[in-house]
Amino acid sequence: MSSGSRSARLRPERPEVVRWLLAVLAVVAAVVFVAVQGRSSDARYELNAASSRLTPTETPTVSLPSPEELTNQLRRHSRVRLPGASAWFDEKQVRAAIGNDDIRILVAPIGLTSDQSRMLYELDPFDEDATGVHEVIRIEGTAVKGGGYSSLADDLPGWQRQFAQGDITGPLLALVAALRDAPTPADPQAAAVRAPTAAELAPVLAAVRSSGVHLDPAAGVTEVPATAGTAFPDSRPIIATFPRSTPGAPLVDWATALSAAFPDRPVVTLTGLWVDYRGPDADQFAEIASASYYGQYRTVLAERVLPTQGVLRTFLARIAELRLSGIFGRALPAPSFDPLSVTLPALPIVFAGCAAGFLVLSVRQLRRRPLFLIPPAGRARLAGLSSLLIETSGLADRRADAPLARAAAALRAAGSAITERGLQAEVRTQLDAASAELDTVAELLGRKDYRPTEYVREWAR
């Protein structure tokens, strides 16, 4: 046999090229399918995280008397109010709830450091032989603490009283009842409200008609937050800010009055630290926004010094989050076309089809060639290694790409030489090379049952 005729006969036939192309496609489909597991596409509106974060000041803002002086004051008086303290409670209701027990109340300003709060906790103005209920209730800002308890409002009426007026009567009565093992009192009713008088409303309406906003200098807000445009992208909102309302007196309902004057505009008012909304879609998200916001920040609002500018900004960001969530009439953006999401379900079908095509063409090639030229053991080994290549291709990761490719090339060379007389040694050499590469793949997979010696023996049974 001349070398020229041998080269002609060893040239791959078209079905052979197709067969190995199917094998490569099967490997690629399996690798891609495994690599993309856990990935997903997501389309949603994004809100700047900084705009929705409420950050209190960390610098000390309060000076307190010494522990000895505070102890002496509490020994002399059942109620001690420190300079700067602004919390208010109904003294008559609290005195009736305490009864004859020795419960003393220390009202401190907002903005205590952790060390200052710990110092107040350690105050003990009582005699060593004191009997009955004797406890110091500490009011830090509008947070009520004592006896290992912390009492805060937990509903919208209570939060409105606490943050619009500084009224902590409800939480204080609840803590007194807990210290005395008395029944928990009923939740306080919503604060009484009144409409603003014509004289009160006139300058506010004038400012709103002129600039769209009314920013009372005493409220601490100097500009409209950028989150207002995100919260209400379709209509410029009316923003009006006011200082904290007088506790014990009816709360002025600015939001309703402004909404009546501008019925088609969103109206956001800030009174103290209490934000209220009136206007379009108020029934859909206003109560949810207030409940989620004050439920999350009630502790930090009660205890820490916060710029009212930041409170208004983050509340508007909360409204934006709710409106942009897609649950209140504003549709989410259409997701961009993702080829991966379309093709991923088809990859297992592609793998199965390519593997089946490879096996069919392999069988046809074996039937067309005079396999008698190779001993039966060699034929079984070739078929077994080919099957092992296909099976491990679907399980291997990128580390196995190189040995799989070399094994495929060796098996292809063995298949090309299978019909040639005098090339049996070449067939064995290529099968040995393929076996070594597939053994490496088995080690990478950690599967002893995929080692060629084990697999071919089981496969041939």
Residue, then its C-alpha position, 0 to 999 in steps of 0.5 A: m500500500s502506497s503512502g499516497s493511497r493510505s492518505a486518501r483512505l485516512r481522509p475523514e469522510r463527511p459523516e465522520v466530520v458531522r459525527w464529531l461536530l455533534a460530539v463537540l456541540a453536545v459538550v458545549a451545550a452541557v458546559v453552557f447549561v451548567a455554567v449559567q445555573g443560578r443566573s437570572s435576568d432582572a429588570r426593575y427601577e432602582l433608587n439611589a440607596a443613599s437617598s433612602r438611608l436615614t443617618p443620625t448624627e454621631t456627635p454628642t449634642v447633650s451635656l448632663p449633670s453628674p450622676e451624683e447630682l441626678t441622683n440627688q434630684l431624683r431623691r428630692h423630686s418624683r419628676v425631673r426634667l433636664p434642660g433641652a428635654s421636649a417630651w410631653f405626657d399627661e401628668k394627671q393620667v400618669r399620676a393616676a396610673i402610678g398610684n401609691d407606688d414609688i415610680r419616678i420619671l427622669v425626662a432627658p433631651i434627645g441625642l444621648t450617647s450610649d455612655q450617657s444612656r448607660m449612666l442614666y440606667e445606673l441611677d439608683p435614688f432609692d433606699e436600700d430597704a425600699t419595698g414595693v414597686h420602686e423604679v426610675i423611668r427614663i425618657e430619652g428624647t421620646a423613647v420611654k425606658g425603665g425596669g428593663y423595658s422599652s416602650l414605644a408607640d406601635d401604631l399610626p395614631g401613637w406615632q402621630r402623637q409622638f413625632a408630631q407633638g412629642d406626646i408619649t403619654g401612651p407608651l408611658l402608661a403602658l410602661v407603668a402598667a408593666l412595672r406594676d403588673a397591671p392590665t395593659p391600658a388601651d391604646p391612645q386615640a388619634a390626636a385631636v385635629r383642627a383645620p387651620t384658621a384663615a389667618e394661619l392658612a393665608p400665608v401658606l397658600a400664598a407661598v405655595r401659589s408662588s413657589g409650590v412650597h412652604l418651608d417654615p424656617a422653624a421646621g429645619v427644612t431648607e430645600v425640597p429633596a430630590t426624592a420628591g421628583t422620584a416619588f411623584p414623577d407625573s405631577r410636581p408635589i406641594i411640600a409644606t413644613f411646620p415646626r412641632s405642634t403644641p402637645g396637648a392641643p389639637l393638631v393642625d391638619w395642614a395636609t387636608a387644607l392644602s389638598a382642598a385648595f389644590p385637589d389634583r396635586p400631591v400634597v406632602t406636609l411635615t409637622g415636627l417629624w411627622v410626614d402626612y400625605r394627601g392627594p392622588d392615590a392616597d388611599q393606595f399607598a399613604e397609610i402603607a408608606s407611613a406604617s412601613y417608615y415609622g415602623q422601621y425608624r421609630t426607635v432612631l427617630a425617638e432617640r437620635v438627633l436627626p435633621t428634618q431635611g433627612v426625615l422628609r427626604t427618606f420618607l419621600a424615598r419610601i413613597a418612591e419605593l412603593r410606587l416604583s414597585g409596580i403594585f400601585g398602578r405603575a407598571l415595571p419596565a419591560p425587560s430587555f431581550d435576554p438570549l440566555s433566557v430563551t435558549l437555556p430551556a433548549l440546551p438539554i434538548v440540544f445536548a440529547g439530540c447531539a449525543a443521540g446523533f453522535l451515537v447513531l453515526s458512530v454505530r453506522q460508521l462501525r457497521r460500514r467498516p471491516l472491524f474484523l481488522i481489530p481484535p474484539a477486545g479493541r473494538a469493545r474498548l473503542a466503543g466503550l471509550s466513545s461512550l465514556l467520552i459522551e457521558t463525562s462531557g455532560l458532567a465535566d466543568r471547564r477544567a476538563d475541557a482540555p483532556l476531553a478535547r485530547a481524548a476526542a482527538a485520539l478516539r477520532a484518530a483511532g476511528s480513522a485508522i481502524t480500517e487500515r491493515g497494519l495500523q492496529a498498533e496505531v489504534r492501540t496507541q490512540l486508544d491508550a492516549a484517549s484512555a489516559e485523558l479520560d482517566t484525568v477527567a474522572e479524577l477531576l470529577g472525583r468519580k472512580d466509576y468513570r475511570p476507563t478501566e472500570y467503565v469499559r469493563e462494566w460497559a462490555r458486560 
